[in-house]
């Protein structure tokens, strides 16, 4: 199996459903997974609603795909993305896909790509319907990406003399109470992965929980961030 840094990814962005302000953080997250060898963004570029994307396209070498809206109230970019994704799949030029959208219409596409052995990563807002989230191998909330960027900016900002600095080794995260169902999932997962001594690797536990309950994993990430 290829190492993560060698994975070739096709990044397909739905400009109608994703704010352009998150582009830097999204590409940073994608770079942690693999190499974005194909970067395309779909939208009706004659509309003012997507004009904010244009500077980002030049900066990050993202190829815009023009798709006119044939009728009012219908998102024509969905079909264009799906057709391109299937063309890329059959050309076998990539190892996985990153579908950037909050639209549940891509649920079947994500499922189909996974059936073909492709890694599928979804990126979208918290409003993204759960069927699309579950259909992906991994799903990333752009709000979490934004919070991570803000924390980096805060660290880079010079501190006022009167500002209290919390040491990095001190945790300030307050978790909500865990319900019985979540505790049962954690317990069963650890038991399934534990060796003869009763210990299990934390990374393996996290990966299995993500497969068994992707929604729960995202909720934990939201609390953590």
PyMOL commands that place a pseudoatom at each C-alpha (Angstrom):
pseudoatom trace, name=CA, resn=UNK, resi=1, chain=A, elem=C, hetatm=0, pos=[0.000, 0.000, 0.000]
pseudoatom trace, name=CA, resn=UNK, resi=2, chain=A, elem=C, hetatm=0, pos=[1.230, 3.489, -0.809]
pseudoatom trace, name=CA, resn=UNK, resi=3, chain=A, elem=C, hetatm=0, pos=[2.406, 5.846, 1.902]
pseudoatom trace, name=CA, resn=UNK, resi=4, chain=A, elem=C, hetatm=0, pos=[0.120, 8.789, 2.641]
pseudoatom trace, name=CA, resn=UNK, resi=5, chain=A, elem=C, hetatm=0, pos=[2.459, 11.306, 1.030]
pseudoatom trace, name=CA, resn=UNK, resi=6, chain=A, elem=C, hetatm=0, pos=[2.395, 9.279, -2.198]
pseudoatom trace, name=CA, resn=UNK, resi=7, chain=A, elem=C, hetatm=0, pos=[-1.394, 9.126, -2.535]
pseudoatom trace, name=CA, resn=UNK, resi=8, chain=A, elem=C, hetatm=0, pos=[-2.567, 10.964, -5.634]
pseudoatom trace, name=CA, resn=UNK, resi=9, chain=A, elem=C, hetatm=0, pos=[-5.806, 12.812, -4.977]
pseudoatom trace, name=CA, resn=UNK, resi=10, chain=A, elem=C, hetatm=0, pos=[-8.407, 14.422, -7.214]
pseudoatom trace, name=CA, resn=UNK, resi=11, chain=A, elem=C, hetatm=0, pos=[-9.798, 17.494, -5.445]
pseudoatom trace, name=CA, resn=UNK, resi=12, chain=A, elem=C, hetatm=0, pos=[-13.258, 18.454, -6.753]
pseudoatom trace, name=CA, resn=UNK, resi=13, chain=A, elem=C, hetatm=0, pos=[-14.822, 21.587, -5.254]
pseudoatom trace, name=CA, resn=UNK, resi=14, chain=A, elem=C, hetatm=0, pos=[-18.454, 22.666, -5.426]
pseudoatom trace, name=CA, resn=UNK, resi=15, chain=A, elem=C, hetatm=0, pos=[-18.139, 26.471, -5.504]
pseudoatom trace, name=CA, resn=UNK, resi=16, chain=A, elem=C, hetatm=0, pos=[-21.872, 26.931, -4.891]
pseudoatom trace, name=CA, resn=UNK, resi=17, chain=A, elem=C, hetatm=0, pos=[-21.751, 25.212, -1.487]
pseudoatom trace, name=CA, resn=UNK, resi=18, chain=A, elem=C, hetatm=0, pos=[-18.367, 26.093, 0.010]
pseudoatom trace, name=CA, resn=UNK, resi=19, chain=A, elem=C, hetatm=0, pos=[-17.148, 29.578, 1.111]
pseudoatom trace, name=CA, resn=UNK, resi=20, chain=A, elem=C, hetatm=0, pos=[-13.901, 30.605, -0.588]
pseudoatom trace, name=CA, resn=UNK, resi=21, chain=A, elem=C, hetatm=0, pos=[-12.387, 31.933, 2.648]
pseudoatom trace, name=CA, resn=UNK, resi=22, chain=A, elem=C, hetatm=0, pos=[-11.511, 28.417, 3.806]
pseudoatom trace, name=CA, resn=UNK, resi=23, chain=A, elem=C, hetatm=0, pos=[-9.408, 27.441, 0.793]
pseudoatom trace, name=CA, resn=UNK, resi=24, chain=A, elem=C, hetatm=0, pos=[-5.966, 27.738, 2.455]
pseudoatom trace, name=CA, resn=UNK, resi=25, chain=A, elem=C, hetatm=0, pos=[-6.948, 25.579, 5.416]
pseudoatom trace, name=CA, resn=UNK, resi=26, chain=A, elem=C, hetatm=0, pos=[-8.654, 23.014, 3.192]
pseudoatom trace, name=CA, resn=UNK, resi=27, chain=A, elem=C, hetatm=0, pos=[-5.601, 22.559, 0.974]
pseudoatom trace, name=CA, resn=UNK, resi=28, chain=A, elem=C, hetatm=0, pos=[-3.380, 22.262, 4.050]
pseudoatom trace, name=CA, resn=UNK, resi=29, chain=A, elem=C, hetatm=0, pos=[-5.588, 19.447, 5.366]
pseudoatom trace, name=CA, resn=UNK, resi=30, chain=A, elem=C, hetatm=0, pos=[-5.592, 17.714, 1.990]
pseudoatom trace, name=CA, resn=UNK, resi=31, chain=A, elem=C, hetatm=0, pos=[-1.782, 17.912, 1.848]
pseudoatom trace, name=CA, resn=UNK, resi=32, chain=A, elem=C, hetatm=0, pos=[-1.659, 15.888, 5.086]
pseudoatom trace, name=CA, resn=UNK, resi=33, chain=A, elem=C, hetatm=0, pos=[-3.494, 13.064, 3.301]
pseudoatom trace, name=CA, resn=UNK, resi=34, chain=A, elem=C, hetatm=0, pos=[-1.780, 13.030, -0.092]
pseudoatom trace, name=CA, resn=UNK, resi=35, chain=A, elem=C, hetatm=0, pos=[-0.789, 14.978, -3.188]
pseudoatom trace, name=CA, resn=UNK, resi=36, chain=A, elem=C, hetatm=0, pos=[-3.603, 16.881, -4.980]
pseudoatom trace, name=CA, resn=UNK, resi=37, chain=A, elem=C, hetatm=0, pos=[-2.656, 16.036, -8.561]
pseudoatom trace, name=CA, resn=UNK, resi=38, chain=A, elem=C, hetatm=0, pos=[-6.017, 17.188, -9.943]
pseudoatom trace, name=CA, resn=UNK, resi=39, chain=A, elem=C, hetatm=0, pos=[-7.683, 20.353, -8.608]
pseudoatom trace, name=CA, resn=UNK, resi=40, chain=A, elem=C, hetatm=0, pos=[-10.957, 21.470, -10.175]
pseudoatom trace, name=CA, resn=UNK, resi=41, chain=A, elem=C, hetatm=0, pos=[-13.735, 23.754, -9.022]
pseudoatom trace, name=CA, resn=UNK, resi=42, chain=A, elem=C, hetatm=0, pos=[-17.244, 23.841, -10.477]
pseudoatom trace, name=CA, resn=UNK, resi=43, chain=A, elem=C, hetatm=0, pos=[-19.668, 26.742, -10.698]
pseudoatom trace, name=CA, resn=UNK, resi=44, chain=A, elem=C, hetatm=0, pos=[-21.395, 29.301, -12.870]
pseudoatom trace, name=CA, resn=UNK, resi=45, chain=A, elem=C, hetatm=0, pos=[-18.635, 31.905, -13.080]
pseudoatom trace, name=CA, resn=UNK, resi=46, chain=A, elem=C, hetatm=0, pos=[-20.999, 34.472, -14.598]
pseudoatom trace, name=CA, resn=UNK, resi=47, chain=A, elem=C, hetatm=0, pos=[-22.681, 34.835, -11.188]
pseudoatom trace, name=CA, resn=UNK, resi=48, chain=A, elem=C, hetatm=0, pos=[-21.535, 37.266, -8.506]
pseudoatom trace, name=CA, resn=UNK, resi=49, chain=A, elem=C, hetatm=0, pos=[-21.947, 34.619, -5.786]
pseudoatom trace, name=CA, resn=UNK, resi=50, chain=A, elem=C, hetatm=0, pos=[-18.762, 32.778, -6.834]
pseudoatom trace, name=CA, resn=UNK, resi=51, chain=A, elem=C, hetatm=0, pos=[-16.570, 35.685, -7.890]
pseudoatom trace, name=CA, resn=UNK, resi=52, chain=A, elem=C, hetatm=0, pos=[-14.783, 35.618, -4.545]
pseudoatom trace, name=CA, resn=UNK, resi=53, chain=A, elem=C, hetatm=0, pos=[-13.190, 32.320, -5.587]
pseudoatom trace, name=CA, resn=UNK, resi=54, chain=A, elem=C, hetatm=0, pos=[-11.284, 33.793, -8.549]
pseudoatom trace, name=CA, resn=UNK, resi=55, chain=A, elem=C, hetatm=0, pos=[-8.157, 35.061, -6.697]
pseudoatom trace, name=CA, resn=UNK, resi=56, chain=A, elem=C, hetatm=0, pos=[-7.855, 31.694, -4.938]
pseudoatom trace, name=CA, resn=UNK, resi=57, chain=A, elem=C, hetatm=0, pos=[-7.923, 29.850, -8.266]
pseudoatom trace, name=CA, resn=UNK, resi=58, chain=A, elem=C, hetatm=0, pos=[-4.869, 31.723, -9.502]
pseudoatom trace, name=CA, resn=UNK, resi=59, chain=A, elem=C, hetatm=0, pos=[-2.993, 31.414, -6.216]
pseudoatom trace, name=CA, resn=UNK, resi=60, chain=A, elem=C, hetatm=0, pos=[-3.498, 27.660, -5.878]
pseudoatom trace, name=CA, resn=UNK, resi=61, chain=A, elem=C, hetatm=0, pos=[-3.602, 26.614, -9.567]
pseudoatom trace, name=CA, resn=UNK, resi=62, chain=A, elem=C, hetatm=0, pos=[-7.167, 25.304, -9.369]
pseudoatom trace, name=CA, resn=UNK, resi=63, chain=A, elem=C, hetatm=0, pos=[-8.855, 24.721, -12.725]
pseudoatom trace, name=CA, resn=UNK, resi=64, chain=A, elem=C, hetatm=0, pos=[-12.299, 26.360, -12.967]
pseudoatom trace, name=CA, resn=UNK, resi=65, chain=A, elem=C, hetatm=0, pos=[-15.031, 24.440, -14.771]
pseudoatom trace, name=CA, resn=UNK, resi=66, chain=A, elem=C, hetatm=0, pos=[-17.874, 26.548, -16.143]
pseudoatom trace, name=CA, resn=UNK, resi=67, chain=A, elem=C, hetatm=0, pos=[-21.358, 25.134, -15.677]
pseudoatom trace, name=CA, resn=UNK, resi=68, chain=A, elem=C, hetatm=0, pos=[-24.369, 27.263, -16.524]
pseudoatom trace, name=CA, resn=UNK, resi=69, chain=A, elem=C, hetatm=0, pos=[-27.575, 26.934, -14.528]
pseudoatom trace, name=CA, resn=UNK, resi=70, chain=A, elem=C, hetatm=0, pos=[-30.101, 25.590, -16.990]
pseudoatom trace, name=CA, resn=UNK, resi=71, chain=A, elem=C, hetatm=0, pos=[-33.120, 26.236, -14.782]
pseudoatom trace, name=CA, resn=UNK, resi=72, chain=A, elem=C, hetatm=0, pos=[-33.841, 28.336, -11.714]
pseudoatom trace, name=CA, resn=UNK, resi=73, chain=A, elem=C, hetatm=0, pos=[-33.406, 26.583, -8.371]
pseudoatom trace, name=CA, resn=UNK, resi=74, chain=A, elem=C, hetatm=0, pos=[-31.329, 23.693, -9.741]
pseudoatom trace, name=CA, resn=UNK, resi=75, chain=A, elem=C, hetatm=0, pos=[-27.637, 23.190, -9.051]
pseudoatom trace, name=CA, resn=UNK, resi=76, chain=A, elem=C, hetatm=0, pos=[-26.105, 22.187, -12.384]
pseudoatom trace, name=CA, resn=UNK, resi=77, chain=A, elem=C, hetatm=0, pos=[-22.606, 21.870, -10.930]
pseudoatom trace, name=CA, resn=UNK, resi=78, chain=A, elem=C, hetatm=0, pos=[-23.524, 18.563, -9.265]
pseudoatom trace, name=CA, resn=UNK, resi=79, chain=A, elem=C, hetatm=0, pos=[-23.843, 16.664, -12.517]
pseudoatom trace, name=CA, resn=UNK, resi=80, chain=A, elem=C, hetatm=0, pos=[-20.649, 18.193, -13.922]
pseudoatom trace, name=CA, resn=UNK, resi=81, chain=A, elem=C, hetatm=0, pos=[-18.678, 17.108, -10.842]
pseudoatom trace, name=CA, resn=UNK, resi=82, chain=A, elem=C, hetatm=0, pos=[-20.130, 13.609, -10.932]
pseudoatom trace, name=CA, resn=UNK, resi=83, chain=A, elem=C, hetatm=0, pos=[-19.340, 13.139, -14.635]
pseudoatom trace, name=CA, resn=UNK, resi=84, chain=A, elem=C, hetatm=0, pos=[-15.761, 14.360, -14.174]
pseudoatom trace, name=CA, resn=UNK, resi=85, chain=A, elem=C, hetatm=0, pos=[-15.286, 12.144, -11.122]
pseudoatom trace, name=CA, resn=UNK, resi=86, chain=A, elem=C, hetatm=0, pos=[-16.340, 9.051, -13.048]
pseudoatom trace, name=CA, resn=UNK, resi=87, chain=A, elem=C, hetatm=0, pos=[-14.053, 9.982, -15.962]
pseudoatom trace, name=CA, resn=UNK, resi=88, chain=A, elem=C, hetatm=0, pos=[-11.125, 10.370, -13.573]
pseudoatom trace, name=CA, resn=UNK, resi=89, chain=A, elem=C, hetatm=0, pos=[-12.024, 7.062, -11.895]
pseudoatom trace, name=CA, resn=UNK, resi=90, chain=A, elem=C, hetatm=0, pos=[-11.990, 5.131, -15.160]
pseudoatom trace, name=CA, resn=UNK, resi=91, chain=A, elem=C, hetatm=0, pos=[-8.715, 6.762, -16.272]
pseudoatom trace, name=CA, resn=UNK, resi=92, chain=A, elem=C, hetatm=0, pos=[-7.146, 5.421, -13.044]
pseudoatom trace, name=CA, resn=UNK, resi=93, chain=A, elem=C, hetatm=0, pos=[-4.890, 8.428, -12.608]
pseudoatom trace, name=CA, resn=UNK, resi=94, chain=A, elem=C, hetatm=0, pos=[-5.506, 8.866, -8.876]
pseudoatom trace, name=CA, resn=UNK, resi=95, chain=A, elem=C, hetatm=0, pos=[-5.679, 6.875, -5.650]
pseudoatom trace, name=CA, resn=UNK, resi=96, chain=A, elem=C, hetatm=0, pos=[-8.469, 8.845, -4.022]
pseudoatom trace, name=CA, resn=UNK, resi=97, chain=A, elem=C, hetatm=0, pos=[-10.901, 11.722, -4.196]
pseudoatom trace, name=CA, resn=UNK, resi=98, chain=A, elem=C, hetatm=0, pos=[-11.546, 14.757, -2.047]
pseudoatom trace, name=CA, resn=UNK, resi=99, chain=A, elem=C, hetatm=0, pos=[-15.120, 15.969, -2.511]
pseudoatom trace, name=CA, resn=UNK, resi=100, chain=A, elem=C, hetatm=0, pos=[-15.514, 19.492, -1.181]
pseudoatom trace, name=CA, resn=UNK, resi=101, chain=A, elem=C, hetatm=0, pos=[-19.221, 20.185, -0.753]
pseudoatom trace, name=CA, resn=UNK, resi=102, chain=A, elem=C, hetatm=0, pos=[-22.019, 20.280, 1.818]
pseudoatom trace, name=CA, resn=UNK, resi=103, chain=A, elem=C, hetatm=0, pos=[-24.520, 18.803, -0.632]
pseudoatom trace, name=CA, resn=UNK, resi=104, chain=A, elem=C, hetatm=0, pos=[-26.033, 15.385, 0.068]
pseudoatom trace, name=CA, resn=UNK, resi=105, chain=A, elem=C, hetatm=0, pos=[-26.418, 14.825, -3.688]
pseudoatom trace, name=CA, resn=UNK, resi=106, chain=A, elem=C, hetatm=0, pos=[-22.825, 13.529, -3.694]
pseudoatom trace, name=CA, resn=UNK, resi=107, chain=A, elem=C, hetatm=0, pos=[-23.654, 10.648, -1.355]
pseudoatom trace, name=CA, resn=UNK, resi=108, chain=A, elem=C, hetatm=0, pos=[-24.076, 8.125, -4.156]
pseudoatom trace, name=CA, resn=UNK, resi=109, chain=A, elem=C, hetatm=0, pos=[-20.898, 9.336, -5.860]
pseudoatom trace, name=CA, resn=UNK, resi=110, chain=A, elem=C, hetatm=0, pos=[-18.882, 8.859, -2.665]
pseudoatom trace, name=CA, resn=UNK, resi=111, chain=A, elem=C, hetatm=0, pos=[-20.310, 5.360, -2.247]
pseudoatom trace, name=CA, resn=UNK, resi=112, chain=A, elem=C, hetatm=0, pos=[-19.531, 4.445, -5.864]
pseudoatom trace, name=CA, resn=UNK, resi=113, chain=A, elem=C, hetatm=0, pos=[-15.940, 5.672, -5.617]
pseudoatom trace, name=CA, resn=UNK, resi=114, chain=A, elem=C, hetatm=0, pos=[-15.362, 3.670, -2.436]
pseudoatom trace, name=CA, resn=UNK, resi=115, chain=A, elem=C, hetatm=0, pos=[-16.795, 0.570, -4.101]
pseudoatom trace, name=CA, resn=UNK, resi=116, chain=A, elem=C, hetatm=0, pos=[-14.049, 0.979, -6.711]
pseudoatom trace, name=CA, resn=UNK, resi=117, chain=A, elem=C, hetatm=0, pos=[-11.373, 0.950, -4.023]
pseudoatom trace, name=CA, resn=UNK, resi=118, chain=A, elem=C, hetatm=0, pos=[-10.828, 4.687, -3.911]
pseudoatom trace, name=CA, resn=UNK, resi=119, chain=A, elem=C, hetatm=0, pos=[-10.116, 6.668, -0.755]
pseudoatom trace, name=CA, resn=UNK, resi=120, chain=A, elem=C, hetatm=0, pos=[-12.876, 9.266, -0.380]
pseudoatom trace, name=CA, resn=UNK, resi=121, chain=A, elem=C, hetatm=0, pos=[-12.422, 12.320, 1.830]
pseudoatom trace, name=CA, resn=UNK, resi=122, chain=A, elem=C, hetatm=0, pos=[-15.268, 14.789, 2.255]
pseudoatom trace, name=CA, resn=UNK, resi=123, chain=A, elem=C, hetatm=0, pos=[-14.947, 18.414, 3.331]
pseudoatom trace, name=CA, resn=UNK, resi=124, chain=A, elem=C, hetatm=0, pos=[-17.994, 20.506, 4.153]
pseudoatom trace, name=CA, resn=UNK, resi=125, chain=A, elem=C, hetatm=0, pos=[-19.864, 22.605, 6.679]
pseudoatom trace, name=CA, resn=UNK, resi=126, chain=A, elem=C, hetatm=0, pos=[-21.577, 21.279, 9.793]
pseudoatom trace, name=CA, resn=UNK, resi=127, chain=A, elem=C, hetatm=0, pos=[-24.904, 21.510, 7.991]
pseudoatom trace, name=CA, resn=UNK, resi=128, chain=A, elem=C, hetatm=0, pos=[-23.803, 18.638, 5.720]
pseudoatom trace, name=CA, resn=UNK, resi=129, chain=A, elem=C, hetatm=0, pos=[-26.387, 15.805, 5.874]
pseudoatom trace, name=CA, resn=UNK, resi=130, chain=A, elem=C, hetatm=0, pos=[-25.202, 12.660, 7.642]
pseudoatom trace, name=CA, resn=UNK, resi=131, chain=A, elem=C, hetatm=0, pos=[-25.653, 10.296, 4.623]
pseudoatom trace, name=CA, resn=UNK, resi=132, chain=A, elem=C, hetatm=0, pos=[-22.881, 12.114, 2.736]
pseudoatom trace, name=CA, resn=UNK, resi=133, chain=A, elem=C, hetatm=0, pos=[-20.653, 12.141, 5.824]
pseudoatom trace, name=CA, resn=UNK, resi=134, chain=A, elem=C, hetatm=0, pos=[-21.047, 8.391, 6.402]
pseudoatom trace, name=CA, resn=UNK, resi=135, chain=A, elem=C, hetatm=0, pos=[-20.449, 7.640, 2.713]
pseudoatom trace, name=CA, resn=UNK, resi=136, chain=A, elem=C, hetatm=0, pos=[-16.908, 9.061, 2.957]
pseudoatom trace, name=CA, resn=UNK, resi=137, chain=A, elem=C, hetatm=0, pos=[-13.883, 7.322, 4.485]
pseudoatom trace, name=CA, resn=UNK, resi=138, chain=A, elem=C, hetatm=0, pos=[-13.164, 10.551, 6.335]
pseudoatom trace, name=CA, resn=UNK, resi=139, chain=A, elem=C, hetatm=0, pos=[-15.059, 13.816, 6.659]
pseudoatom trace, name=CA, resn=UNK, resi=140, chain=A, elem=C, hetatm=0, pos=[-13.625, 17.165, 7.761]
pseudoatom trace, name=CA, resn=UNK, resi=141, chain=A, elem=C, hetatm=0, pos=[-15.684, 20.113, 8.963]
pseudoatom trace, name=CA, resn=UNK, resi=142, chain=A, elem=C, hetatm=0, pos=[-14.427, 23.396, 7.515]
pseudoatom trace, name=CA, resn=UNK, resi=143, chain=A, elem=C, hetatm=0, pos=[-15.431, 25.131, 10.758]
pseudoatom trace, name=CA, resn=UNK, resi=144, chain=A, elem=C, hetatm=0, pos=[-12.808, 23.030, 12.557]
pseudoatom trace, name=CA, resn=UNK, resi=145, chain=A, elem=C, hetatm=0, pos=[-10.236, 24.050, 9.942]
pseudoatom trace, name=CA, resn=UNK, resi=146, chain=A, elem=C, hetatm=0, pos=[-11.138, 27.697, 10.535]
pseudoatom trace, name=CA, resn=UNK, resi=147, chain=A, elem=C, hetatm=0, pos=[-10.689, 27.334, 14.312]
pseudoatom trace, name=CA, resn=UNK, resi=148, chain=A, elem=C, hetatm=0, pos=[-7.276, 25.754, 13.802]
pseudoatom trace, name=CA, resn=UNK, resi=149, chain=A, elem=C, hetatm=0, pos=[-6.234, 28.670, 11.597]
pseudoatom trace, name=CA, resn=UNK, resi=150, chain=A, elem=C, hetatm=0, pos=[-7.434, 31.162, 14.211]
pseudoatom trace, name=CA, resn=UNK, resi=151, chain=A, elem=C, hetatm=0, pos=[-5.394, 29.435, 16.920]
pseudoatom trace, name=CA, resn=UNK, resi=152, chain=A, elem=C, hetatm=0, pos=[-2.283, 29.691, 14.759]
pseudoatom trace, name=CA, resn=UNK, resi=153, chain=A, elem=C, hetatm=0, pos=[-2.915, 33.400, 14.185]
pseudoatom trace, name=CA, resn=UNK, resi=154, chain=A, elem=C, hetatm=0, pos=[-3.403, 33.966, 17.909]
pseudoatom trace, name=CA, resn=UNK, resi=155, chain=A, elem=C, hetatm=0, pos=[-0.065, 32.308, 18.667]
pseudoatom trace, name=CA, resn=UNK, resi=156, chain=A, elem=C, hetatm=0, pos=[1.643, 34.494, 16.072]
pseudoatom trace, name=CA, resn=UNK, resi=157, chain=A, elem=C, hetatm=0, pos=[0.112, 37.693, 17.504]
pseudoatom trace, name=CA, resn=UNK, resi=158, chain=A, elem=C, hetatm=0, pos=[2.373, 39.435, 20.057]
pseudoatom trace, name=CA, resn=UNK, resi=159, chain=A, elem=C, hetatm=0, pos=[0.965, 39.071, 23.564]
pseudoatom trace, name=CA, resn=UNK, resi=160, chain=A, elem=C, hetatm=0, pos=[0.081, 42.090, 25.698]
pseudoatom trace, name=CA, resn=UNK, resi=161, chain=A, elem=C, hetatm=0, pos=[2.003, 42.319, 28.976]
pseudoatom trace, name=CA, resn=UNK, resi=162, chain=A, elem=C, hetatm=0, pos=[-1.267, 41.972, 30.893]
pseudoatom trace, name=CA, resn=UNK, resi=163, chain=A, elem=C, hetatm=0, pos=[-2.341, 38.888, 28.960]
pseudoatom trace, name=CA, resn=UNK, resi=164, chain=A, elem=C, hetatm=0, pos=[-2.220, 35.590, 30.822]
pseudoatom trace, name=CA, resn=UNK, resi=165, chain=A, elem=C, hetatm=0, pos=[-0.517, 32.847, 28.845]
pseudoatom trace, name=CA, resn=UNK, resi=166, chain=A, elem=C, hetatm=0, pos=[-1.579, 29.251, 29.425]
pseudoatom trace, name=CA, resn=UNK, resi=167, chain=A, elem=C, hetatm=0, pos=[1.299, 26.754, 29.114]
pseudoatom trace, name=CA, resn=UNK, resi=168, chain=A, elem=C, hetatm=0, pos=[0.972, 24.445, 26.111]
pseudoatom trace, name=CA, resn=UNK, resi=169, chain=A, elem=C, hetatm=0, pos=[1.137, 21.337, 28.317]
pseudoatom trace, name=CA, resn=UNK, resi=170, chain=A, elem=C, hetatm=0, pos=[-1.966, 22.429, 30.257]
pseudoatom trace, name=CA, resn=UNK, resi=171, chain=A, elem=C, hetatm=0, pos=[-5.245, 21.278, 28.718]
pseudoatom trace, name=CA, resn=UNK, resi=172, chain=A, elem=C, hetatm=0, pos=[-8.082, 23.813, 28.713]
pseudoatom trace, name=CA, resn=UNK, resi=173, chain=A, elem=C, hetatm=0, pos=[-10.564, 21.592, 26.908]
pseudoatom trace, name=CA, resn=UNK, resi=174, chain=A, elem=C, hetatm=0, pos=[-13.762, 20.782, 28.753]
pseudoatom trace, name=CA, resn=UNK, resi=175, chain=A, elem=C, hetatm=0, pos=[-15.560, 17.733, 27.434]
pseudoatom trace, name=CA, resn=UNK, resi=176, chain=A, elem=C, hetatm=0, pos=[-19.259, 17.172, 27.783]
pseudoatom trace, name=CA, resn=UNK, resi=177, chain=A, elem=C, hetatm=0, pos=[-20.494, 14.138, 29.675]
pseudoatom trace, name=CA, resn=UNK, resi=178, chain=A, elem=C, hetatm=0, pos=[-20.283, 10.894, 27.717]
pseudoatom trace, name=CA, resn=UNK, resi=179, chain=A, elem=C, hetatm=0, pos=[-23.473, 8.884, 27.331]
pseudoatom trace, name=CA, resn=UNK, resi=180, chain=A, elem=C, hetatm=0, pos=[-23.743, 5.122, 27.871]
pseudoatom trace, name=CA, resn=UNK, resi=181, chain=A, elem=C, hetatm=0, pos=[-23.867, 4.341, 24.150]
pseudoatom trace, name=CA, resn=UNK, resi=182, chain=A, elem=C, hetatm=0, pos=[-20.564, 6.128, 23.547]
pseudoatom trace, name=CA, resn=UNK, resi=183, chain=A, elem=C, hetatm=0, pos=[-18.919, 4.424, 26.516]
pseudoatom trace, name=CA, resn=UNK, resi=184, chain=A, elem=C, hetatm=0, pos=[-20.105, 1.052, 25.219]
pseudoatom trace, name=CA, resn=UNK, resi=185, chain=A, elem=C, hetatm=0, pos=[-18.648, 1.791, 21.783]
pseudoatom trace, name=CA, resn=UNK, resi=186, chain=A, elem=C, hetatm=0, pos=[-15.302, 2.774, 23.302]
pseudoatom trace, name=CA, resn=UNK, resi=187, chain=A, elem=C, hetatm=0, pos=[-15.228, -0.291, 25.558]
pseudoatom trace, name=CA, resn=UNK, resi=188, chain=A, elem=C, hetatm=0, pos=[-16.110, -2.753, 22.773]
pseudoatom trace, name=CA, resn=UNK, resi=189, chain=A, elem=C, hetatm=0, pos=[-13.594, -1.189, 20.387]
pseudoatom trace, name=CA, resn=UNK, resi=190, chain=A, elem=C, hetatm=0, pos=[-10.743, -1.423, 22.894]
pseudoatom trace, name=CA, resn=UNK, resi=191, chain=A, elem=C, hetatm=0, pos=[-11.668, -5.040, 23.713]
pseudoatom trace, name=CA, resn=UNK, resi=192, chain=A, elem=C, hetatm=0, pos=[-11.738, -5.990, 20.025]
pseudoatom trace, name=CA, resn=UNK, resi=193, chain=A, elem=C, hetatm=0, pos=[-8.289, -4.515, 19.388]
pseudoatom trace, name=CA, resn=UNK, resi=194, chain=A, elem=C, hetatm=0, pos=[-6.545, -5.368, 22.668]
pseudoatom trace, name=CA, resn=UNK, resi=195, chain=A, elem=C, hetatm=0, pos=[-3.594, -7.739, 22.683]
pseudoatom trace, name=CA, resn=UNK, resi=196, chain=A, elem=C, hetatm=0, pos=[-2.987, -10.515, 25.236]
pseudoatom trace, name=CA, resn=UNK, resi=197, chain=A, elem=C, hetatm=0, pos=[-1.952, -7.973, 27.854]
pseudoatom trace, name=CA, resn=UNK, resi=198, chain=A, elem=C, hetatm=0, pos=[-5.188, -6.020, 27.439]
pseudoatom trace, name=CA, resn=UNK, resi=199, chain=A, elem=C, hetatm=0, pos=[-3.644, -2.968, 25.761]
pseudoatom trace, name=CA, resn=UNK, resi=200, chain=A, elem=C, hetatm=0, pos=[-4.656, -1.428, 22.411]
pseudoatom trace, name=CA, resn=UNK, resi=201, chain=A, elem=C, hetatm=0, pos=[-2.985, 1.240, 20.302]
pseudoatom trace, name=CA, resn=UNK, resi=202, chain=A, elem=C, hetatm=0, pos=[-4.841, 4.555, 20.481]
pseudoatom trace, name=CA, resn=UNK, resi=203, chain=A, elem=C, hetatm=0, pos=[-4.487, 5.148, 16.735]
pseudoatom trace, name=CA, resn=UNK, resi=204, chain=A, elem=C, hetatm=0, pos=[-6.090, 1.789, 15.942]
pseudoatom trace, name=CA, resn=UNK, resi=205, chain=A, elem=C, hetatm=0, pos=[-8.921, 2.521, 18.371]
pseudoatom trace, name=CA, resn=UNK, resi=206, chain=A, elem=C, hetatm=0, pos=[-9.595, 5.881, 16.746]
pseudoatom trace, name=CA, resn=UNK, resi=207, chain=A, elem=C, hetatm=0, pos=[-9.594, 4.411, 13.232]
pseudoatom trace, name=CA, resn=UNK, resi=208, chain=A, elem=C, hetatm=0, pos=[-12.034, 1.647, 14.163]
pseudoatom trace, name=CA, resn=UNK, resi=209, chain=A, elem=C, hetatm=0, pos=[-14.376, 4.072, 15.940]
pseudoatom trace, name=CA, resn=UNK, resi=210, chain=A, elem=C, hetatm=0, pos=[-14.341, 6.281, 12.843]
pseudoatom trace, name=CA, resn=UNK, resi=211, chain=A, elem=C, hetatm=0, pos=[-15.414, 3.306, 10.725]
pseudoatom trace, name=CA, resn=UNK, resi=212, chain=A, elem=C, hetatm=0, pos=[-18.105, 2.153, 13.159]
pseudoatom trace, name=CA, resn=UNK, resi=213, chain=A, elem=C, hetatm=0, pos=[-19.594, 5.562, 13.917]
pseudoatom trace, name=CA, resn=UNK, resi=214, chain=A, elem=C, hetatm=0, pos=[-18.353, 8.468, 11.733]
pseudoatom trace, name=CA, resn=UNK, resi=215, chain=A, elem=C, hetatm=0, pos=[-20.927, 10.865, 13.177]
pseudoatom trace, name=CA, resn=UNK, resi=216, chain=A, elem=C, hetatm=0, pos=[-19.694, 10.285, 16.728]
pseudoatom trace, name=CA, resn=UNK, resi=217, chain=A, elem=C, hetatm=0, pos=[-16.112, 10.866, 15.613]
pseudoatom trace, name=CA, resn=UNK, resi=218, chain=A, elem=C, hetatm=0, pos=[-17.052, 14.230, 14.151]
pseudoatom trace, name=CA, resn=UNK, resi=219, chain=A, elem=C, hetatm=0, pos=[-18.910, 15.212, 17.321]
pseudoatom trace, name=CA, resn=UNK, resi=220, chain=A, elem=C, hetatm=0, pos=[-15.792, 14.452, 19.375]
pseudoatom trace, name=CA, resn=UNK, resi=221, chain=A, elem=C, hetatm=0, pos=[-13.706, 16.578, 16.989]
pseudoatom trace, name=CA, resn=UNK, resi=222, chain=A, elem=C, hetatm=0, pos=[-16.148, 19.463, 17.338]
pseudoatom trace, name=CA, resn=UNK, resi=223, chain=A, elem=C, hetatm=0, pos=[-15.929, 19.317, 21.163]
pseudoatom trace, name=CA, resn=UNK, resi=224, chain=A, elem=C, hetatm=0, pos=[-12.125, 19.081, 21.027]
pseudoatom trace, name=CA, resn=UNK, resi=225, chain=A, elem=C, hetatm=0, pos=[-11.857, 22.129, 18.767]
for i in range(1, 225): cmd.bond("trace and resi %d" % i, "trace and resi %d" % (i + 1))
show_as sticks, trace
zoom trace
